Amino acid sequence: MLSITKIIVALGVMVAPVFCHSGDMTYYTPGLGACGETNTESDAVVAMSPAQYGHCGKTIKIHYNGKTGSAKIVDKCPGCGGDGIDVSPKVFKEFADLSVGRVAVTWEYA
């Protein structure tokens, strides 16, 4: 028989809140990133702000205007503020036309 404590802990894990970050999303031309990988414009990759950098290889989920996409962390974006992210053109085009240049998004670690 399960104890009430185990049930509560199990439920808490199942409904644990996801912490969303909010910031601007821009795009860049990837190359050799700060994580040591070389990527191209056709890869689904992201450069993180200095405040968020340090999670090389992890994936983030990005949300904008009812759409959700994902990108792998491969680089650092020194010009990105706070929770801002810089994505490859492939990722940006999933959400908006490149001519827009900058959109406000939410994102979380996947």
Solvent accessible surface area in square Angstrom, and as a share of the most:
residue,aa,sasa,rsa
1,M,243,1.09
2,L,121,0.60
3,S,54,0.35
4,I,124,0.63
5,T,87,0.50
6,K,128,0.54
7,I,68,0.34
8,I,106,0.54
9,V,89,0.51
10,A,51,0.40
11,L,92,0.46
12,G,39,0.37
13,V,111,0.64
14,M,143,0.64
15,V,113,0.65
16,A,59,0.45
17,P,129,0.81
18,V,100,0.58
19,F,153,0.64
20,C,63,0.38
21,H,16,0.07
22,S,78,0.50
23,G,19,0.19
24,D,57,0.30
25,M,0,0.00
26,T,25,0.15
27,Y,80,0.31
28,Y,42,0.16
29,T,96,0.56
30,P,11,0.07
31,G,32,0.31
32,L,136,0.68
33,G,9,0.09
34,A,59,0.46
35,C,36,0.22
36,G,57,0.55
37,E,65,0.29
38,T,103,0.60
39,N,15,0.08
40,T,76,0.44
41,E,83,0.37
42,S,82,0.53
43,D,50,0.26
44,A,36,0.28
45,V,4,0.02
46,V,0,0.00
47,A,2,0.02
48,M,0,0.00
49,S,0,0.00
50,P,67,0.42
51,A,76,0.59
52,Q,31,0.14
53,Y,66,0.25
54,G,53,0.51
55,H,65,0.29
56,C,62,0.37
57,G,41,0.39
58,K,109,0.46
59,T,54,0.31
60,I,0,0.00
61,K,89,0.38
62,I,0,0.00
63,H,54,0.24
64,Y,58,0.22
65,N,125,0.64
66,G,89,0.86
67,K,97,0.41
68,T,85,0.49
69,G,11,0.10
70,S,53,0.34
71,A,2,0.02
72,K,78,0.33
73,I,1,0.00
74,V,2,0.01
75,D,23,0.12
76,K,79,0.34
77,C,14,0.08
78,P,108,0.68
79,G,77,0.74
80,C,17,0.10
81,G,56,0.54
82,G,47,0.46
83,D,37,0.19
84,G,5,0.04
85,I,1,0.00
86,D,18,0.09
87,V,0,0.00
88,S,0,0.00
89,P,8,0.05
90,K,90,0.38
91,V,0,0.00
92,F,0,0.00
93,K,122,0.52
94,E,77,0.35
95,F,8,0.03
96,A,20,0.15
97,D,94,0.49
98,L,51,0.25
99,S,102,0.66
100,V,83,0.48
101,G,26,0.25
102,R,143,0.52
103,V,11,0.06
104,A,76,0.59
105,V,5,0.03
106,T,51,0.30
107,W,0,0.00
108,E,16,0.07
109,Y,64,0.25
110,A,83,0.64
